[in-house]
Amino acid sequence: MNSTVAATHHHGPASGIGRWLFTTNHKDIGTLYLWFSFIMFLTGGCMALLIRAELFQPGLQLIQPDFFNQMTTMHGLIMVFGAVMPAFVGLANWMIPMMVGAPDMALPRMNNWSFWILPFAFSMMLLTLFMEGGAPNFGWTFYAPLSTTYAPPSVTYFIFAVHMMGISSIMGAINIIATILNLRAPGMTLMKMPLFVWTWLITAFLLIAVMPVLAGVVTMMLMDIHFGTSFFNAAGGGDPVLFQHIFWFFGHPEVYIMILPAFGIVSEIIPTFARKRLFGYASMVYATASIAILSFVVWAHHMFTVGLPLAGELFFMFATMLIAVPTGVKVFNWVATMFRGSMTFETPMLFALAFVVLFTIGGFSGLMLAIAPVDFQYHDTYFVVAHFHYVLVPGAVFAIMAGAYYWLPKWCGNYYNETMGKVHFWCSFIGVNITFFPMHFIGLAGMPRRIPDYALQFADFNAVATVGAFIFGFSQLIFLYNVISCIRKGKQASAEVWEGSHGLEWTIPSPAPYHSFSEPPQVK
Amino acid sequence: MNAPRNHKRTVTTLILGCVLMFGFGFALVPLYDVFCRVTGLNGKVELVPAHPEKLGQVDKTRQVKLQLVAVNNETMPWRFKPENSIVELSPGEMYQTAYIARNLTSGFMIAQAVPSVSPSEAAPYLNKINCFCFERQPLLAQEEKAMPLVLSVDPELPKHIHTITLSYTLFDITPESEQVAAIGGGSLR
């Protein structure tokens, strides 16, 4: 095995399972990340469908409340750390070296590590489902003391799993920063980089800044549980509100970690299919950077109801609203890019357009939640669930799918089936809206989140939402089928792939050779 | 190209950044307390006695309503009540009262009371000269005790505050070993 790897190292992929276990090739690792994230997406999706099935009717039909809590917790953790984040890292691995004209990622061996930690972390977390006392059941935000004093014994495994995910993310971020800062082709100045690269550079800095804080907070939990400290235990002089402050100091930048690369993908796709250059490139870069900086001073808008002083509520309310300004700049630029463009509506463009519209809806409900006095009504209701699912599902997830369709011909050399892609898009688009739009109404009417049962007046909207969830969930199988058949055969793609494409990644042949840009290209 | 050396510098800087941010997470614990103390936010009250000689002149021109509240943290089985739940007093005036606690179980228990002041703006103006919350409170089975509280409202209290609520939450901090002994010695309740 070793001799084969050594012999073929500079020519092409090794054969067999060893190719994937020992690979240091950015394309292979990107593929691994993307498949891993898709498996996690389906796993977390099954949990979501179980939750929606239980909520189809009021009363308890399928699962017990404690298991319901385990499902909401695991669904959140898996989707955030297992599906969305690895998918973006996968896209970064595939695309960033090709976009900046680098032969590979800066630290290929560490790249292999940062991927292969993840399956172990998630196996450990999923195995807690079979432990005595069940899996973590305290919500993905794991507020203390619910996650310390009142947690099931499996919480320790959860803590170690979070540590491993954090290490993986940090290594991935270091690698991406080193690649972007040190391996750009001659002539590729920072302000010539594609926006996907820019948004990922900023995201990687956010990861470096906040993943260690997450590691810190779970370490404090570990010490409270096992070593008798009282970080979050009021009887011992600690403070449960402290947990929320530290958690959201991580948690709010984390929200942007999950959306900034999506902004980057959409900023690549819209100019291609509008056949125009991106409107306001520099303002896009500055808007991304200001969103990232502002994300550090808005965390307490998640905790308006903990008893913050008035001055605090006002500060966090206005700081949060300020984020709407750079976000508005971005939405304006996307629309202006399309203005008087000669647009076509291939699947990636459809997903990107849906992203712009539906993410904006999610942004508006976010503005509503930012208003401190009314947040007391919305807090912990389905309105919040509707808000963050609008920004994460038709936001982050649609952008990932748009990116997957957009770059798939570059990855495997064949076009996917366009009709099937459009069917997938329309099923997802309709399914997502049927699922999450009614949640705005039941949330405003006062239905609390994370509860397996509800009052009778919410029954109709919940039934509708469940139908939508199943449409959305099962339509992902179309995507799976389309991707597999595209890998196997399909219409041969040219190097440019799309008529309006521009950038270094479209100058190399499709499928992208195993080693690209061994000689750095000259960027003018 | 000198990329490898660049990588080393980049990676070292970034790892250092991670270590610093990990430390910052822990530094937030004291920083948060310092922030609350400096600003008087969050109704956090200092658990150290105020000096009686530092109290200002009695301000007879106005009266402040002081509401005393007792809360049992969940599963805390003691009876816990203030002697008087509402009093009117002038700023600067020294006021002595007590909270009555009774251990309703048949075992020895230790409690700790944690104070909170509302509105939080008033927290720095409430001086506790003596408080049962400064110490842990042990009670034998069925023992009852009046736990003393001596306080005074600072005359500097902003004029628009007319009512101050002082709430104590009682926590069970009996060590595990003692609890086992209590259960072994008879039924808990």
Chai-1 contact restraints between the chains, C-beta under 6 A:
chainA,res_idxA,chainB,res_idxB,connection_type,confidence,min_distance_angstrom,max_distance_angstrom,comment,restraint_id
A,A106,B,H7,contact,1.0,0.0,6.0,A-B,restraint_1
A,I170,B,C18,contact,1.0,0.0,6.0,A-B,restraint_2
A,I174,B,V11,contact,1.0,0.0,6.0,A-B,restraint_3
A,I174,B,L14,contact,1.0,0.0,6.0,A-B,restraint_4
A,A178,B,H7,contact,1.0,0.0,6.0,A-B,restraint_5
A,A178,B,T10,contact,1.0,0.0,6.0,A-B,restraint_6
A,L181,B,T10,contact,1.0,0.0,6.0,A-B,restraint_7
A,N182,B,A3,contact,1.0,0.0,6.0,A-B,restraint_8
A,N182,B,N6,contact,1.0,0.0,6.0,A-B,restraint_9
A,N182,B,H7,contact,1.0,0.0,6.0,A-B,restraint_10
A,I208,B,L14,contact,1.0,0.0,6.0,A-B,restraint_11
A,I208,B,G17,contact,1.0,0.0,6.0,A-B,restraint_12
A,I208,B,C18,contact,1.0,0.0,6.0,A-B,restraint_13
A,A209,B,M21,contact,1.0,0.0,6.0,A-B,restraint_14
A,P212,B,C18,contact,1.0,0.0,6.0,A-B,restraint_15
A,P212,B,M21,contact,1.0,0.0,6.0,A-B,restraint_16
A,P212,B,F22,contact,1.0,0.0,6.0,A-B,restraint_17
A,V213,B,M21,contact,1.0,0.0,6.0,A-B,restraint_18
A,V213,B,G25,contact,1.0,0.0,6.0,A-B,restraint_19
A,A215,B,F22,contact,1.0,0.0,6.0,A-B,restraint_20
A,G216,B,F22,contact,1.0,0.0,6.0,A-B,restraint_21
A,G216,B,G25,contact,1.0,0.0,6.0,A-B,restraint_22
A,G216,B,F26,contact,1.0,0.0,6.0,A-B,restraint_23
A,A234,B,V114,contact,1.0,0.0,6.0,A-B,restraint_24
A,A235,B,Q112,contact,1.0,0.0,6.0,A-B,restraint_25
A,A235,B,F171,contact,1.0,0.0,6.0,A-B,restraint_26
A,A235,B,I173,contact,1.0,0.0,6.0,A-B,restraint_27
A,L242,B,Y32,contact,1.0,0.0,6.0,A-B,restraint_28
A,I246,B,L28,contact,1.0,0.0,6.0,A-B,restraint_29
A,P309,B,L41,contact,1.0,0.0,6.0,A-B,restraint_30
A,P309,B,S120,contact,1.0,0.0,6.0,A-B,restraint_31
